[in-house]
């Protein structure tokens, strides 16, 4: 049951990253002028989807704090690498990002590292 705190941290972190990427991509390119940048970022901060991403990421932080009461950091932290694997896989599916051999190899190494580190 305690592992759900780590799982929640990972899921909430991944959600936040994907939502922010989705909405930032829809908003367009960051303007060059400083005032344009400020207004662009303020509009993003007021976007309900971005707000949900920030809130969910905060909830992930709360889950992480709960996990830290149950596990040693050296045990729990390697599981956070699963967020990289999930974000990469979902970015390929949702955003049609490129999946290259080095990325696949990196994911395999991350998963092997988690497996070895958790023993």
Secondary structure, 3 states (H helix, E strand, C coil): CCHHHHHHHHHHHHHHHHHHHHHHHHHCCCCCCHHHHHHHHHHHHCCHHHHHHHHHHHHHHHHHHHHHHHCCHHHHHHHHHHHHHHHHHHHHHHHCCCCCHHHHHHHHHHHHHHHHHCC
